[in-house]
Amino acid sequence: MTAIHSVPAKPGFRVRGWHVLAGMVAFFAVIIGFDAWFTVLALKTFPGQVSVTPYEDGLLYNQRIAQLEAQAKLGWRAAADAEPGVVVLLVQDREGAPVGGLTVTGKLERPATEAGRRTLTFQRTAPGRYEATTGAIEGAWDMTAEARDAQGRLFTAERRLTWR
C-alpha cells in the first residue's frame, strides 16, 4: 500500500475586525470627499449672495409692507384692461364709487425679460377711469400703476395684461 500524504490546507480568508474598520473608514472617506468637492463647486458657482445690499433691501421691504397696510386702510380697488394700444385702469373706493382726481403713472414690463420696458402716463377719461397709450404691443405684460390723490396717499396696482 502506498501512503497518502495529506497536504496541509491553506487557511481561507477570514474577515477580521480591522478589515471591517478599514472598509467603513474607506467608505466614509469617499462620501466625505465627494461631499466636500460638491460643496466647493457649489460655492464657486453661486456663493449664496442674492443681494449686494441686503440691509437696505430689508428696509425697503419694511417700507413696502407699511405702504400696503396704508393702502388696505384706503379700501380702494383697481381693475385693469388691455385694449388695442391702450391700458385702461378703473379705480373705485370701498363703496364702489369711482375715485377721481388721481395722478396715475405706471410701467409695463415683460414677465420673463427686461427688454421692452415702457413707461405709462395715464390720463383721466371719466370719473375713476384712467387710460394710457401703449403703442402696438402683443403678448403678456406686467403692469404696475401708482395712483396718488391730492393728499399724497399712494395706491399701487399690479396686474398681468395680455394683448392679442
Contacts in CASP RR format, 6 or more apart in sequence:
PFRMAT RR
TARGET T0000
AUTHOR 0000-0000-0000
METHOD contacts of the structure
MODEL  1
MTAIHSVPAKPGFRVRGWHVLAGMVAFFAVIIGFDAWFTVLALKTFPGQV
SVTPYEDGLLYNQRIAQLEAQAKLGWRAAADAEPGVVVLLVQDREGAPVG
GLTVTGKLERPATEAGRRTLTFQRTAPGRYEATTGAIEGAWDMTAEARDA
QGRLFTAERRLTWR
51 57 0 8 1.000
67 154 0 8 1.000
67 156 0 8 1.000
68 156 0 8 1.000
70 153 0 8 1.000
70 154 0 8 1.000
71 154 0 8 1.000
71 155 0 8 1.000
71 156 0 8 1.000
74 93 0 8 1.000
74 94 0 8 1.000
74 153 0 8 1.000
74 155 0 8 1.000
75 93 0 8 1.000
75 94 0 8 1.000
76 91 0 8 1.000
76 92 0 8 1.000
76 93 0 8 1.000
76 94 0 8 1.000
76 99 0 8 1.000
76 147 0 8 1.000
76 155 0 8 1.000
77 91 0 8 1.000
77 92 0 8 1.000
77 93 0 8 1.000
77 96 0 8 1.000
78 89 0 8 1.000
78 90 0 8 1.000
78 91 0 8 1.000
78 92 0 8 1.000
78 145 0 8 1.000
78 147 0 8 1.000
78 155 0 8 1.000
78 157 0 8 1.000
78 159 0 8 1.000
79 89 0 8 1.000
79 90 0 8 1.000
79 92 0 8 1.000
80 87 0 8 1.000
80 88 0 8 1.000
80 89 0 8 1.000
80 90 0 8 1.000
80 143 0 8 1.000
80 145 0 8 1.000
80 157 0 8 1.000
80 159 0 8 1.000
80 161 0 8 1.000
81 87 0 8 1.000
81 88 0 8 1.000
81 90 0 8 1.000
81 161 0 8 1.000
82 88 0 8 1.000
82 141 0 8 1.000
82 161 0 8 1.000
82 162 0 8 1.000
82 163 0 8 1.000
84 163 0 8 1.000
85 133 0 8 1.000
85 134 0 8 1.000
85 135 0 8 1.000
85 136 0 8 1.000
85 137 0 8 1.000
85 163 0 8 1.000
86 131 0 8 1.000
86 132 0 8 1.000
86 133 0 8 1.000
86 134 0 8 1.000
87 108 0 8 1.000
87 120 0 8 1.000
87 122 0 8 1.000
87 131 0 8 1.000
87 132 0 8 1.000
87 134 0 8 1.000
87 143 0 8 1.000
87 161 0 8 1.000
88 129 0 8 1.000
88 130 0 8 1.000
88 131 0 8 1.000
89 104 0 8 1.000
89 122 0 8 1.000
89 129 0 8 1.000
89 130 0 8 1.000
89 131 0 8 1.000
89 132 0 8 1.000
89 145 0 8 1.000
89 147 0 8 1.000
89 157 0 8 1.000
90 98 0 8 1.000
90 128 0 8 1.000
90 129 0 8 1.000
90 130 0 8 1.000
91 98 0 8 1.000
91 99 0 8 1.000
91 100 0 8 1.000
91 102 0 8 1.000
91 104 0 8 1.000
91 128 0 8 1.000
91 130 0 8 1.000
91 147 0 8 1.000
91 155 0 8 1.000
91 157 0 8 1.000
92 98 0 8 1.000
92 99 0 8 1.000
92 128 0 8 1.000
93 99 0 8 1.000
98 126 0 8 1.000
98 127 0 8 1.000
98 128 0 8 1.000
98 129 0 8 1.000
99 128 0 8 1.000
99 147 0 8 1.000
99 149 0 8 1.000
100 124 0 8 1.000
100 127 0 8 1.000
100 128 0 8 1.000
100 149 0 8 1.000
101 124 0 8 1.000
101 149 0 8 1.000
101 150 0 8 1.000
102 124 0 8 1.000
102 128 0 8 1.000
102 130 0 8 1.000
102 147 0 8 1.000
102 148 0 8 1.000
102 149 0 8 1.000
102 155 0 8 1.000
103 147 0 8 1.000
103 148 0 8 1.000
104 122 0 8 1.000
104 124 0 8 1.000
104 130 0 8 1.000
104 132 0 8 1.000
104 145 0 8 1.000
104 146 0 8 1.000
104 147 0 8 1.000
104 148 0 8 1.000
105 119 0 8 1.000
105 120 0 8 1.000
105 121 0 8 1.000
105 122 0 8 1.000
105 145 0 8 1.000
105 146 0 8 1.000
106 119 0 8 1.000
106 120 0 8 1.000
106 121 0 8 1.000
106 122 0 8 1.000
106 132 0 8 1.000
106 143 0 8 1.000
106 144 0 8 1.000
106 145 0 8 1.000
106 146 0 8 1.000
107 117 0 8 1.000
107 118 0 8 1.000
107 119 0 8 1.000
107 120 0 8 1.000
107 143 0 8 1.000
107 144 0 8 1.000
108 117 0 8 1.000
108 118 0 8 1.000
108 120 0 8 1.000
108 134 0 8 1.000
108 137 0 8 1.000
108 141 0 8 1.000
108 142 0 8 1.000
108 143 0 8 1.000
108 161 0 8 1.000
109 116 0 8 1.000
109 117 0 8 1.000
109 118 0 8 1.000
109 141 0 8 1.000
109 142 0 8 1.000
109 144 0 8 1.000
110 116 0 8 1.000
110 117 0 8 1.000
110 140 0 8 1.000
110 141 0 8 1.000
110 142 0 8 1.000
111 140 0 8 1.000
111 141 0 8 1.000
111 142 0 8 1.000
111 160 0 8 1.000
118 134 0 8 1.000
118 137 0 8 1.000
120 132 0 8 1.000
120 134 0 8 1.000
120 143 0 8 1.000
120 145 0 8 1.000
121 132 0 8 1.000
122 130 0 8 1.000
122 131 0 8 1.000
122 132 0 8 1.000
122 145 0 8 1.000
123 130 0 8 1.000
123 131 0 8 1.000
123 132 0 8 1.000
124 130 0 8 1.000
125 131 0 8 1.000
130 145 0 8 1.000
130 147 0 8 1.000
134 163 0 8 1.000
137 163 0 8 1.000
138 163 0 8 1.000
138 164 0 8 1.000
139 162 0 8 1.000
139 163 0 8 1.000
139 164 0 8 1.000
140 160 0 8 1.000
140 161 0 8 1.000
140 162 0 8 1.000
141 160 0 8 1.000
141 161 0 8 1.000
141 162 0 8 1.000
141 163 0 8 1.000
142 158 0 8 1.000
142 159 0 8 1.000
142 160 0 8 1.000
142 161 0 8 1.000
143 157 0 8 1.000
143 158 0 8 1.000
143 159 0 8 1.000
143 160 0 8 1.000
143 161 0 8 1.000
144 156 0 8 1.000
144 157 0 8 1.000
144 158 0 8 1.000
145 156 0 8 1.000
145 157 0 8 1.000
145 158 0 8 1.000
145 159 0 8 1.000
146 154 0 8 1.000
146 155 0 8 1.000
146 156 0 8 1.000
147 154 0 8 1.000
147 155 0 8 1.000
147 156 0 8 1.000
147 157 0 8 1.000
148 154 0 8 1.000
148 155 0 8 1.000
149 155 0 8 1.000
END
